[in-house]
Amino acid sequence: MSNKKSEVYNLKTPVTITVAGKFVDAQSIEIFAPVGSMMKEVNILDAEYHKSKAISDKSIIESIKGITPEQIETFKKGTSDQKEVEATPIQVISDMIKNGADMDKCFSSLRDILTTQINTKPMCIIDTVPLIKEHFNNLSIIDIKEILGLYLISFLGISRST
């Protein structure tokens, strides 16, 4: 797990919320690091990521069977000058989808995590108010995917080099 305390995400599609009785177009959310009482939901995200990673790894192993040692050395030489680049949140989510992660379970767990308050401290704020399920349900699909990927990278230490 990471030692980050929070992460700010700028929404691609603003969400209209009510703040002090007025309608406001929220532009960003701040997500806070998970705490121990959220372990069940966090473990669901972690397990789904690792399940999809295992399927991806198995596919890679299957695809390289029959390659000669010479071909491997040629490949290594061709890629040794390339720098590893961290994946973006959307790339992590695309890989999870492609490799069979239960995304309904992931999005539901993310919603439960972000709309939770622990001892009156919200796990996520949208503009200046705690994120509630109604706000989450009004987020665009691309924002939800990006937020999930950001959450995995920032707080669960998930990374994938591209």
N, C-alpha and C positions, 0 to 999 in steps of 0.2 A: 504494500500500500504506500501511497505517496504521503509526504508530510505537508502538502498544500492545505491551506485552511479554507480557501474559497476560489472560485473561478467565475469570471464575468463573461456572459455570452450576449452579444448584440443580435437581437432578433432580426431575421431577414424580412419577416412580415410582422409589423406591429400588432399588438393585441389591445383591444379596448377594454379597460378595466375601470372600476369606480374607486376613486381615492377621495376621501373626505367629502363624499356626496357628489363629486364631479366626475364626468367621464374623461379619461385620459388615455391616450395611445401609448402604451408601454413599449419602450424601445429595447430594453435589455432585462436580463435576469442575473441574479447572483446566486450561485449554487455553493452550498457549504459542504465541507467534507463529512462523510458519514461517521456515525457514532455506533458504539457497540450494540445499542438496542435496535439497530436497523440491520443486523447481521443476516437475518433471513432473506430480506429483499436484495441485499448486496450480494449474497452468495448465489442467488438466482442469476444475476447478471454475470457474475464471475464464471459460474458453471456453464452457462450458455455460450459465452465467449470461448471457453476452453474446449467445449464440445465441438464447436465449429472449427476451431484451430486444429484439433485432432483429425477431423475429417479432411481438412486441407493438407495437413502433413502426410496423411495416408495417400492422398491423391498424388502428391508430389513424389513420394517414394515409388508408387506404382508407375509413374510416368518415366522414371529414370532407370527402371530395371532394363538390363540389356545394354546399357551404355558402357563403352569400353573405358578403361583407365586413361587412355590417350585423349578421348573425347572430354573427359572430366577435366584433365589438365588444360586442354585448349580453352574450355569454358572458364576455368579459374583465371587464366591469363587475360582473357577478354573482359572480365568483370573486376579484376583487382584494382584498377584505377578509378572505379566508380565509388563515389561516396554514398554511404547509407543515408537515406532521407527518412525522417519520421513520417509515418502515415498521418493523414488528416483524419479528423473524426468521421467524416463521411466515408472514407476508404475503409476504416475499421468496420463500420456498419455494413457497407456493401459486401465485404468479405464474409461477415457473419450471415447475411442473407443468402449469399451464394453457397455457403457451406452448411446450410441447414439449421441454423439457430432458430429457436422458437421465438420469433420477434414479438408475437402477441404477449408472451410471458415477460419478455424484456421491457416492452413499453409499459405494461401494467405495473411491473416492479418499479420502473423509473418514476411513474406517476405517484405510486405509493411513497417512494422515498422523498420526492421533491415536495409533496403536499403534506408531509408530516411536520408536526411541531413537537420538539422535545423540551419539556419544562418551559413552555411558552417561547422557545427559540425556534423559529422556522428553519427548515433545511434549505429553503429557497425563497428568495424574494423577487418580486417582479416590480420594477421601479422601487417603490418604498413600502409595499405591502406584502404580507406572506402570500406565496403562490397557493391557490386553492384548486381543487379538482376542476371547477368550472373554467378557471384560467387555463389550466393545462389542456383541457379538452378543446379550447379555442386556438391553441398554437397550431401553426402550419405543420404539415407532415415533415417537410424538410427541416424545420426548426427542431422538431422532436428527434429526428434522426441525428442531427448535429449535436444536440444536447446530450443524447445517449452516448455518442462517440466521445464527446468531450469529457463526460463523466467517467467513462471507462479509462481513458488515457490519464486524466488528471488525478483521479482518486483511487483507482485500482491498479495503476501501474501497467496497464495494457499498452503495448506498443507493437508496431509491425513495421519493419523496414520495407520501403517500396523500391 
